[in-house]
Amino acid sequence: MTPTAQIPAPRTELPGVDLERVTFEQAKGWRCALCAACLTADRPLGMFTAEKGLLTEPTELWACALPCR
């Protein structure tokens, strides 16, 4: 029997971002979760969830490849 990898729980906070107000485009990875710019090159921020809004299910958020902030 092999041990299974632990999957981290989704985070509930992202400094500077109100996760309950993330837009549909940000939740889908079309726009940066930090600055809302249209993504052409991106980097993952991780899995997030919120009590209300579009992130009630664990969702991976993305940001600009070159740090926008």
Helices and strands as residue ranges (DSSP letters): G 19-21, H 24-27, E 42-48, G 53-55, E 59-64
